[in-house]
Amino acid sequence: MSENIIYCYSGSGHCLNMAKSIASRLGDTDIVLMRSFPEKTDATEAKRVGFIFPCYGGGLPGHVEEYVRAVKIAPDAYKFAVEQFAGYMGCGLHKIDEIVGLDYWNLISNHSTCIWLMPHTLSLPRTTKEEAQARIDRKAMEVSAAVKAGKRSEKKPPKKKLFALEDKVFSQMHPKRVKKFWVNDACVGCGTCARICPRNNITLQDKRPTFGTDCIGCLSCVQFCPKEAINVGKTTEKRERFPNPSVKAMDLTKKVIHID
Ligand SMILES: Cc1cc2nc3c(=O)[nH]c(=O)nc-3n(C[C@H](O)[C@H](O)[C@H](O)COP(=O)(O)O)c2cc1C
């Protein structure tokens, strides 16, 4: 069993990139992906347990809340969390804190990968992709130093009741929105989308992806398609993708990534 476990959800790789960066500074860390039910839920031997995830629709992405509830942590373990968001933090950190009781938490704003809603460049404050990455690197350094020192946050993450409502509504919209997914002629039938989908919701028929209704709206298929052929409605065809440049599509399909 590793000394540290980081539970991480990531749709476009930015949170995974940050988790790897923190893990490499902590050493001896298992990063357990939460895109589907986590491979390891028994974390009772870990000294430090972390949670790194984005804000999606004002709340936690996918089934993260359910997965975090399944994780078993030793009573004396140090628990920390980092949330990435584009414009507002929502209620995700509060929910994680309610479940596990965080010792330390932190936040970082990034570009929005929700490109059916807005272009990722509409970040506030405006930053280039390179600056956004530099911010992730700086925050990873800050968090790992705090975690190593056993720092404790003075305040609890704020509750944000309104976002709990947004979270509820947003998660109910995925099955409807998936009907808007379509593929343009650039598709070469490589199957990356089918392999990367955390719900096995994409199947190839005659080398063309078809989409079922079990979608959690992670947009990994849209962001990581090597031909940028997958679209949601009319807006995304003109919008630049922004998967994390250091994360490969297949990294997201791993269940556990160990970092020494
Ligand atoms: C489906 C979806 C919903 C999102 N909802 C929010 C939101 O409600 N508020 C916000 O500030 N950012 C939102 N974002 C932006 C992400 O939190 C941000 O881009 C994050 O860096 C993505 O991390 P990832 O690459 O690890 O998935 C959303 C992104 C996606 C894909």
The ligand as an SDF file (V2000), in Angstrom:
LIG
                    3D

 31 33  0  0  0  0  0  0  0  0999 V2000
  -19.3430   19.5410  -18.2930 C   0  0  0  0  0  0  0  0  0  0  0  0
  -18.5680   20.6340  -17.6280 C   0  0  0  0  0  0  0  0  0  0  0  0
  -19.1800   21.4610  -16.6930 C   0  0  0  0  0  0  0  0  0  0  0  0
  -18.4680   22.4860  -16.0690 C   0  0  0  0  0  0  0  0  0  0  0  0
  -19.1000   23.2630  -15.1370 N   0  0  0  0  0  0  0  0  0  0  0  0
  -18.4280   24.2550  -14.5150 C   0  0  0  0  0  0  0  0  0  0  0  0
  -19.0830   25.0720  -13.5500 C   0  0  0  0  0  0  0  0  0  0  0  0
  -20.2450   24.8790  -13.2130 O   0  0  0  0  0  0  0  0  0  0  0  0
  -18.3860   26.0720  -12.9900 N   0  0  0  0  0  0  0  0  0  0  0  0
  -17.0770   26.3300  -13.3130 C   0  0  0  0  0  0  0  0  0  0  0  0
  -16.5120   27.2630  -12.7710 O   0  0  0  0  0  0  0  0  0  0  0  0
  -16.4020   25.5410  -14.2090 N   0  0  0  0  0  0  0  0  0  0  0  0
  -17.0530   24.5160  -14.8230 C   0  0  0  0  0  0  0  0  0  0  0  0
  -16.3990   23.7100  -15.7300 N   0  0  0  0  0  0  0  0  0  0  0  0
  -14.9650   23.9680  -16.0110 C   0  0  0  0  0  0  0  0  0  0  0  0
  -14.0390   22.9440  -15.3370 C   0  0  0  0  0  0  0  0  0  0  0  0
  -14.2390   22.9300  -13.9420 O   0  0  0  0  0  0  0  0  0  0  0  0
  -12.5710   23.2770  -15.6580 C   0  0  0  0  0  0  0  0  0  0  0  0
  -12.4060   23.4550  -17.0420 O   0  0  0  0  0  0  0  0  0  0  0  0
  -11.5820   22.2150  -15.1650 C   0  0  0  0  0  0  0  0  0  0  0  0
  -10.2600   22.7230  -15.2960 O   0  0  0  0  0  0  0  0  0  0  0  0
  -11.6850   20.9040  -15.9440 C   0  0  0  0  0  0  0  0  0  0  0  0
  -10.8470   19.9470  -15.3680 O   0  0  0  0  0  0  0  0  0  0  0  0
  -10.5790   18.5150  -16.0710 P   0  0  0  0  0  0  0  0  0  0  0  0
   -9.7760   18.7940  -17.3280 O   0  0  0  0  0  0  0  0  0  0  0  0
   -9.7480   17.7470  -15.0930 O   0  0  0  0  0  0  0  0  0  0  0  0
  -11.8860   17.8840  -16.3480 O   0  0  0  0  0  0  0  0  0  0  0  0
  -17.0940   22.6830  -16.3840 C   0  0  0  0  0  0  0  0  0  0  0  0
  -16.4840   21.8470  -17.3360 C   0  0  0  0  0  0  0  0  0  0  0  0
  -17.2060   20.8310  -17.9470 C   0  0  0  0  0  0  0  0  0  0  0  0
  -16.5360   19.9360  -18.9600 C   0  0  0  0  0  0  0  0  0  0  0  0
  1  2  1  0
  2  3  1  0
  2 30  2  0
  3  4  2  0
  4  5  1  0
  4 28  1  0
  5  6  2  0
  6  7  1  0
  6 13  1  0
  7  8  2  0
  7  9  1  0
  9 10  1  0
 10 11  2  0
 10 12  1  0
 12 13  2  0
 13 14  1  0
 14 15  1  0
 14 28  1  0
 15 16  1  0
 16 17  1  0
 16 18  1  0
 18 19  1  0
 18 20  1  0
 20 21  1  0
 20 22  1  0
 22 23  1  0
 23 24  1  0
 24 25  2  0
 24 26  1  0
 24 27  1  0
 28 29  2  0
 29 30  1  0
 30 31  1  0
M  END
$$$$
